[in-house]
Amino acid sequence: MLAWHGSLSAPHPYASHPITWPLDLRPTAMYLQQISQGSACPWTGGCVSVVSTLPNVVVTWGGVLALLVLIWLVLRTATGAASPVRAAGRVAARAARARPAAERAFPPRHRIARSLVASPLMPAAAFVLVGYASGWLPWLLTVKRSAVFEFYAVVLTPFSAIGLALVLGMLWGIPIRSERASARGMRLDGSRESLLGRRLTVALVLGFAVALGAFFFPVWSGIPMSEWFWQAHRWLPGWD
């Protein structure tokens, strides 16, 4: 059974390569029905009822950008913590002995882990990145199977949303990073004008996300809609 699924190559119009899943370039239409004009369809020319995985691009595409930001912050924090580990020699040894007992309790090899958990952002970022990667990367290994579909990646959306929320929270000014983590990662201007501008941007992003959610809800739920309204959701060639 495992060998059969691992090499399945039956052609399908909604098949998509896993490399495209983060951007939802080929969503899967799981239900489509044409409805003639009548009591269930007031529109001239009939209606269409669709259940599709068309994305809310603010959450999906914005989430991909947020994940890249989180990767950057984690790497910067780990790299900044790794520099003392690479230090050697008598000067470094004397400096280590001069540190308080609480500092000496953590050997150099443990400083990276200590730095990563010093900020509430780092464990949250690790949870998001590991969850997203575990739901996506294994599919990249199915090189012999062509019959794979984007709806397998619906499990990635919560992690995209959480990652986006973390980055928007930082921009808003929610204190989810320590000063040390901020110095090694993304440093933001703390002036009142800059904070106001960032909060306005976050509000616009959230408002646009809610508006798109309302716009795409009929496509996600199978609510009958006019043909022109359905076509208005097909922004990319693969969105059908």
C-alpha positions, -999 to 999 in steps of 0.1 A, spaced: 0 0 0 28 24 9 46 16 -24 14 22 -44 7 56 -28 44 66 -31 44 61 -68 8 70 -78 10 88 -111 -26 89 -124 -31 123 -142 -56 147 -126 -65 183 -136 -60 196 -101 -27 179 -94 -1 204 -82 36 201 -72 41 206 -34 67 234 -41 37 256 -51 16 249 -20 28 278 2 14 303 -24 -17 282 -33 -10 285 -70 -33 255 -78 -62 253 -54 -85 223 -55 -121 227 -64 -138 199 -43 -173 207 -54 -189 225 -83 -226 225 -94 -243 246 -120 -278 259 -108 -305 271 -132 -323 303 -126 -352 297 -102 -362 299 -66 -327 289 -55 -310 312 -80 -323 347 -87 -296 355 -112 -302 356 -149 -280 330 -166 -280 307 -136 -257 303 -106 -228 282 -95 -221 266 -62 -184 260 -54 -163 246 -25 -127 254 -32 -95 260 -14 -89 294 -29 -68 313 -3 -72 344 16 -40 359 2 -34 382 32 -31 351 54 -15 327 29 9 350 11 14 373 41 20 342 62 48 331 40 65 365 43 60 363 81 76 328 82 106 342 64 108 370 90 106 344 118 133 323 103 155 354 101 149 363 137 156 327 149 188 325 129 200 359 141 193 351 177 210 317 174 240 332 155 243 360 181 243 334 209 269 312 191 296 338 190 307 332 226 308 295 219 334 301 192 355 322 215 386 305 229 418 312 247 428 325 281 411 358 277 378 341 271 384 317 300 391 345 324 361 364 312 339 333 318 353 329 353 345 366 360 309 361 352 283 357 380 275 322 392 242 324 374 260 330 341 285 302 347 257 278 353 251 277 316 281 262 297 289 278 263 272 249 245 240 257 263 240 295 256 223 291 222 194 273 237 192 298 266 192 327 242 164 311 221 141 307 251 150 341 266 122 358 246 86 345 244 88 350 206 114 323 201 95 293 214 64 305 195 84 310 163 99 275 167 64 260 171 52 278 140 82 269 118 83 233 129 46 228 125 46 244 90 77 224 79 64 191 92 32 196 72 49 206 39 85 194 36 77 156 36 56 161 5 86 175 -13 101 140 -11 73 124 -31 92 129 -63 78 97 -79 42 106 -72 25 132 -95 -10 128 -81 -7 152 -52 -31 180 -45 -30 214 -28 -58 206 -4 -33 184 15 -18 217 26 -48 231 44 -30 221 76 -4 248 68 -29 277 71 -31 278 109 7 281 111 7 308 85 -19 327 104 -1 323 137 32 334 121 15 364 106 0 373 140 34 371 157 50 395 132 20 419 132 21 418 170 58 429 169 49 457 145 20 468 168 44 470 197 32 440 218 62 431 240 68 395 228 106 399 225 133 405 250 157 434 246 185 410 238 165 392 211 155 426 196 191 437 194 200 406 174 169 405 152 145 431 138 151 465 155 121 489 153 120 526 158 104 532 192 93 568 185 56 576 188 52 586 152 68 553 140 47 532 163 15 550 151 24 544 115 31 507 122 -2 503 140 -20 519 112 -4 495 87 -13 465 109 -49 478 112 -51 481 74 -37 445 69 -62 431 94 -91 450 78 -81 437 43 -79 402 57 -114 404 71 -128 419 39 -112 391 18 -125 365 42 -160 378 36 -154 380 -2 -142 344 -4 -166 329 21 -192 319 -6 -164 300 -24 -154 282 7 -189 273 18 -208 264 -14 -232 293 -12 -249 297 -47 -236 328 -65 -238 343 -99 -213 332 -126 -197 367 -128 -191 367 -90 -174 333 -92 -152 345 -120 -142 376 -99 -125 352 -75 -103 336 -102 -73 359 -99 -46 335 -112 -47 311 -142 -47 281 -118 -76 293 -98 -105 275 -114 
